[in-house]
Every structure is written in structure tokens, then in C-alpha cells.
Amino acid sequence: MAVAGEARLPAGSASGGWLARVPPALWVLALLALLMPAFANNFILFQVFGWTFILGMIALSLMFLAGYGGMVSLIQMTVAGLAGYLVAILGPSGTEQVSLGLPWWINIPAAVLIATFFGTLVGALAVRTEGIYTIMITLAIAAAFFYFTRQNYTIFNGYSGFSLVVPPQLFGIDWRQPVAFYYLTLGCALLSYAAVVYVARSPFGLALQGVRDNARRMAALGYNVVWHRILAYGFAAVIASFGGILLVWQNAQIAPGTAGLPAVIDILVIAVVGGLRHPVGPFIGAFIYVLLSSFAPDILQALGLAPDRFKLIVGIGFLAVVYFSPDGVLGLWERAMARRRNRTDPLTGLPR
Amino acid sequence: MAALARANPIVVLLAGLLVAALLWLIIAPWPPGVTGVMGPKRVFLAAILSGITLGALYFLVASGFTLIFGLMRNVNLAHGSLYLLGGYIGFEVADRTGSWLLAFPVVFIIVAALGVVLQYVVFRRMEGEELRQTLVTIGLSIVIADLLLWIWGGKSYQILTPDFLSGPMDLPLITAVRSDGAAVYLRYPRVRIWILIAAVVVGVAMWLVINRTRIGMLIRAGVDDREMLAASGLPIQLVFVLVFAFGAGLAGVGGIVGGTFQSISPGEDTRFLLASLVVVIVGGMGSIPGAALGALIIGLAEQIGLVYAPTYSVVFTFLIMAAVLAFRPQGLLGARR
């Protein structure tokens, strides 16, 4: 699958500044997102949108690596899981014999730092290989992490993991209340989205896309190909770690299954179904995934099937997307728009 | 061998000493000092043998994977699903007919046929598109795993060992010496020994076919330069289908073997996919001897780790893989590309 990147450069300081260049549809979307708590119930806010933003962030880190760096890494969910574990281990949790109970301003930065270090280290191993080998190696490391957390009781508390991991009470707000959590995840998702868009247009991001398109040429131009790739892993790991911490707070617990192989594959499914060409893709994919997993049991029951065939639906849907539209839902959308444009006569510009 | 010894004598000397020490540990009765450090010799020998037999099973599954990848650059992440499917079908056949041996040809043919379908429907249409193949086969493995769960449920099944293979057998390996001077020999499940022998036979047969026959020549030529072989007018697509069918069938047969000396349950598919991945990464992509060596190393590391450091046995496997990647990214016996 050709993962074409966003080659557009900022259009310079044209008239009206950047605010005027934001399309109106985006304004409507932003307003809708901000006012969502006014008309959505708690389940929609917490379970549907909270989860969408979290999964979207983790999938976004994969999209960054795959879309801009050309490296499909399956380690992102593991990095997220490690960050979540570290918050539970370093901070307070219900499993008091393991948790250290450090205050939030130590445990959150420490968790992000260590998880980022881990993600970068795995990246340093993975960049020694290319293409399909990267997938295999990251998959193998992800699985090793899963089995290790399941067997290790002294640090990761084995099968049962950690429970009662909740966000700190900051500014007198319980951040696990649906409305507060909605805004927290929305804010984090927007920040990481903006960060990815910014980095993709920065010199580093442009060089990374150059490395993706032709590593040998970039090396000949004097760019350090390996370090660009490793740094990309590091940047993606930061986003994934924040996603992982939010994920733990949402579930209030973490266990080996959180970063198990099905979860790892789910992140890939989300990113691919959404589309790897634009940072909004992962969020679209996450929204579809969350909707499916929240409402699939009801739909399946209505169709007369057992409600636990959810995975089958997801699998077949994923298969259909990658078989027919390798660039995901976004690709479908782009092709539909292109068809609409092509309906005009190229000579006269008039509709045919 | 001699050239290798001349090139880096220290490494060869160390490896030779290591092998000698290992052989001594396996053959000689242990003095009390060694027993004090490492526990009874029976446990050590059992770990070694389980490692070797597990390696044999890994080899059966991984050799198909590496053959398919080496020849066609096809990334079949549904390989574990083929293993699991083979295990379930093997259970059904053995359970209904009462014949363990009959399960092997039946499973081989069914799973190989599925492999042919996969090659025609999926891989032939996406030749060269590795990422898309990966994604499609991941999707397939999700769907197959759920279908299998639907049909056979979450229970774990064990395929019964046939009478002529059940029970233990004495091996000519001394575990201890009684006070009256009589040696105690190691008793080990007969079925595992026979599976080991079968895996060796399969491995040697594969090596012979690949290195000594005409079709093997075609396969080797395909591994080296696919386009050139196709341009020579040889029926390369036929070779592809045959190899894919054989590799898939081998994975299915591996399912019967795994179901006999371990058990089959949901989740085994990812376990064996992962084992195959690690084995071929360590051994080298596309190399049959590499798969054998990798399977042996991973099987031994897993079982010895399980006995002497249960918490960290997974980490050993992972560390071996990381070390191989760091120092020899193409795998121990892989060709440099």
C-alpha cells in the first residue's frame, strides 16, 4: 500500500492569517465537540467519546510512524500499556503491596519518560530492519511484553494487574466524572493531533517523509536516516504514553490483557480502517471501532446472531476495507470527492 | 569448518568448550557438587529434552512459514490460524475414527487446500505488496480465530495419544547412580521421542528435496531470483501454489502434533504464529536449516528458562531475538541481502 504523505506546505502568510484558512466545516465540528456535554448523556461522553479519543491517540502514534515514516510498528499499544502500568506502579492504586503511591507530579512524568525511552529503544532495534520485518519484530516484542506482565508478580502483579487507578483530584475536580473526563480526553487528543500536524510540517517531519520515500537519497543528501527514524519512534511513543495513561484512568484498572495481542492488533485495525494518510484518520477509525464494539451486541442480537460474534464483524469489516480500499475510510472519501470533481468536463469546466 | 576455525579461533574454541561441557552434563552422572548447584540431573535432562521436542514442533510449524516467505516473499500472518485449524480438525478425525494416524493425511489435505485458496485469492492478487498482505492475513486470522471459537468453543482439547506411542520409554541417559552401583536411566514419554524423530525426518526430507531434486532446484532458483525464473518460462505460479500448499499443510500437521503433546485452545494460534516469527527471525528468513537451528534454540531457551527461572523464561526468548537482531540482523543462517 502506498502511504502518500501530506506534502502540502503551509500556504505562507496569505491574507487573513491562519484563522481565515480554517474551513467552516471544522468550525462547526469544533463547536459541536465543545458543546457535546450539553446534549449527550454520560455513556456517550465517557464510554463512546472518551474511548474514541484515547484509542485515536494511540492509533495516531502508529499513523505518524506508518504514514510519515513508512514504518508500521505494532509496539504502540505496548508503549501505552507500559505507561499505564507505570502510573499504577509508581502512583497510588488498589494494589498497595506493589504500588509506590508517589504524587501525580512525579509519577505521570516518570511514566511518560520511561515509556518513551522503551518505545525509542524498541525503535532503535526495529529500524535495523525494514518493511515486513519491522512488523514481525514489533509484534514479537509486544507479545513478549504481554507474557512478561502476565508472569511477573513483583513489578507487574501478574494476572490480576492493578485496580483502582484513578486520575488525581486536580483543581478540586474529579477528572473521572464523565464531563470532566470528556474534556480531558478531548484536550489531549487535540493537543496530540496538533503536535503531529506541526511535527509533520517541521523540517524534521519533512526529512522523515523524505526518508520514507527514498532513504538512500536522503542519506546521500547528508541526513542521518537512522536517527530520523529512531526520533520518530520517540515522538510517537510520547503520544502513545499519554494515551495509555488516559486509558488506565478510564478503565480504572490495568491487566496484561490491556496490551495483549488482540489489543495490539486492534490499534492497527483502527489506524488502517481510518486511513494512514492524514492524522484525522485514526480518530475516524477509533470512532467506528468504538461504535461497533458498543453497539454490535445489540445489532447482532437484532440479526438473530449470538452477541459474542463481535470480533467476526470487526474482522470481516477490516478485511473488506484492506481488500477493497487499502487507504481506509479516508481513501474512500477522497476517491468519492475525486469522482465528483471529475464529473465536470475538463475542457469547458461545465458539468457533464 | 576449518576455514571458520582459522578465521576466528577464539569463538570456535569457546563454542567447542561449551558444547563439550553440555555433552558432559548430559552424559556423565553428576557429582554431588553439580547437583548442589543445579538441582537433580533428572530435572535438567527433562528440561533439555522438552526443549528439543518443543523445538521439533516449532520447526514443523515455522519451516512452512519460512519456506513460503523465502520463496514468494508472502507474509502469511494467518499461519498460526492454519496450525489451530489443523489441530481442531485432527482432534475431530482422531475422535470420530479412533485413528490417530488417519488424522495426518486428512488434515494435511484439508489445510493444504485452504492454503491453495489463500494463494489464489489473496497472495496472487497482492504480489509484492507486503503491507497489504500483512493486513489482509491479520484480518483473516481474526476472522478464522472467531469462526473456530464459534465452532469449537473456548474449551481446550487434547488429542489422545495412540496406544503404540503412549507410556514412557527408557533412554540411554543416566540420571543418577544408586548406592549399589546400578545406573538409573531417564524415562521419557515415548510419543515425544517419536515426534522428535518425525520432525528430523521431515527436516532431512525437505533438505533433500530442496537440494537434490528438480522441483527443489526450481524453488532455490525462485528464492534467488523470482523474476529471472519467471522470465525463463518455467511454471513459477505452479511452484508457488505447491510450496504454499505444502507449507500450510505442514502447519496443519503441526496442529495435530501440538494437540497431542500439549493441547489446543483459542489463543494457541497467536502463540504459534509468534513462535514461528521468533524462530525465523533468529534462524534467518527463508532458510530451512536456519528454521531448525532457531527452533532448537528457542525451544531450549523456553524450557530451560521455565525450569530454572520461571518468571523470566519469556524474556530469554526475547533477549535472544534482540541479540540476534543487534549483531546479525539477517538471522543466524540467513543470507545477507
Contacts between the chains, C-beta under 8 A, distances in Angstrom:
chain1	res1	chain2	res2	distance
A	1	B	129	6.4
A	1	B	131	5.0
A	1	B	132	5.0
A	1	B	135	7.7
A	72	B	131	6.2
A	72	B	134	7.6
A	125	B	322	6.0
A	125	B	325	5.6
A	125	B	326	6.9
A	128	B	325	5.9
A	128	B	326	7.4
A	128	B	329	4.8
A	129	B	325	7.1
A	129	B	329	6.0
A	131	B	130	5.5
A	131	B	131	7.3
A	132	B	75	4.9
A	132	B	130	4.5
A	132	B	131	7.4
A	132	B	134	6.2
A	133	B	281	7.6
A	133	B	285	7.8
A	135	B	75	7.7
A	135	B	131	7.9
A	135	B	134	5.7
A	136	B	277	4.8
A	136	B	281	6.3
A	137	B	281	6.6
A	137	B	321	7.6
A	137	B	325	6.6
A	139	B	274	7.2
A	139	B	277	6.5
A	140	B	274	6.1
A	140	B	277	5.2
A	140	B	278	5.4
A	140	B	281	6.9
A	140	B	318	7.3
A	140	B	321	6.2
A	141	B	318	6.7
A	143	B	270	7.2
A	143	B	274	4.7
A	144	B	314	5.5
A	144	B	315	7.1
A	144	B	317	6.9
A	144	B	318	3.9
A	147	B	314	4.1
A	148	B	312	8.0
A	148	B	314	5.2
A	148	B	315	6.0
A	148	B	318	7.8
A	151	B	310	7.2
A	151	B	311	5.2
A	151	B	312	7.9
A	151	B	313	7.6
A	151	B	314	6.4
A	152	B	311	5.5
A	153	B	311	7.5
A	154	B	311	7.9
A	261	B	270	5.0
A	261	B	274	7.9
A	265	B	138	6.0
A	265	B	142	6.9
A	268	B	135	7.5
A	268	B	138	6.8
A	269	B	138	7.8
A	269	B	139	7.8
A	269	B	142	7.9
A	272	B	135	5.8
A	306	B	150	7.9
A	309	B	146	6.7
A	309	B	150	6.8
A	311	B	142	6.1
A	311	B	145	7.4
A	311	B	146	4.4
A	312	B	143	6.3
A	312	B	146	4.3
A	312	B	147	7.0
A	312	B	150	7.4
A	314	B	142	6.9
A	315	B	139	5.6
A	315	B	140	7.9
A	315	B	142	3.4
A	315	B	143	3.9
A	315	B	146	6.2
A	316	B	139	7.9
A	316	B	143	5.9
A	318	B	135	7.8
A	318	B	138	7.8
A	318	B	139	4.5
A	318	B	142	6.8
A	319	B	136	6.6
A	319	B	139	3.7
A	319	B	140	6.6
A	319	B	142	8.0
A	319	B	143	6.3
A	322	B	132	6.4
A	322	B	135	4.3
A	322	B	136	5.3
A	322	B	139	6.0
A	323	B	136	6.1
A	323	B	139	7.9
A	326	B	129	7.9
A	326	B	132	5.5
A	326	B	135	7.8
